[in-house]
Amino acid sequence: MIDPATDLLQALRAAPLFSGLPAEDLAQVAAVAAIRRFARGETIFREGDRADGFYVVAAGKAKVFKLSSEGKEQILHLLEAGQSFAEGVIFEGGAYPAHASAVTDLALIFLPRHGIVSLLEKSPRLAIRMLASLSKWLRRMTDLVDDLALKDVETRFTWFVSEELRARGIPVADGAVYELAFSKTLLASRLGTVPETFSRTLKKLQDDGAIRVQGKHIKILDATAFLSPLDR
């Protein structure tokens, strides 16, 4: 876990949202930020809680999810170090639209709405980055809706792996390796399915010669299975 006295600036700089900011702008962000720690399984916020700020993952893993009336969990996003979430509250305020909790022991950088809004008014660079981050989040949510409504589990999985590899700067090509950062149960929920179906999907892709699974590592053997029709 990070030491707030020495590593807050470093953790902010590692987040894509803030990585390109000049030192003086980054220092202003750090001045209004605070470290919040959560134990594995602990709630970060609940849907409907007053939205008083957003978060950047400094260390550990988190999830954002919705609950159905029957209590079934649908994961909207799985988050690792450097990723931000709940940025929309900066402009909307109101209440958080989903639940969030710690998947592992977790250190988050909390950025209060009032402090960040004040900085946005002074820094066009930061405002542009915030808008870009919100646009990416909106795209992810739009893709998720399309994913769950129109695609089978195999297509959802190959799309997910392709997006994760690209986010890590890894080309989607034969020989590329994706390391599962979360359990298969969590990933199955993110894909809108159950672990048994997810396991069958992995087996089918292996049997078809598209991937090789070794523990948490998934090696792509046939990249064409991971490309959209427009990319082929």
Secondary structure, 3 states (H helix, E strand, C coil): CCCHHHHHHHHHHHCCCCCCCCHHHHHHHHHHCEEEEECCCCEEECCCCECCEEEEEEECCEEEEEECCCCCEEEEEEECCCCEECCCHHHHCCECCCEEEECCCEEEEEEEHHHHHHHHHHCHHHHHHHHHHHHHHHHHHHHHHHHHHHCCHHHHHHHHHHHHHHHCCCCCCCCCEEECCCCHHHHHHHCCCCHHHHHHHHHHHHHCCCEEEECCEEEECCHHHHCCCCCC
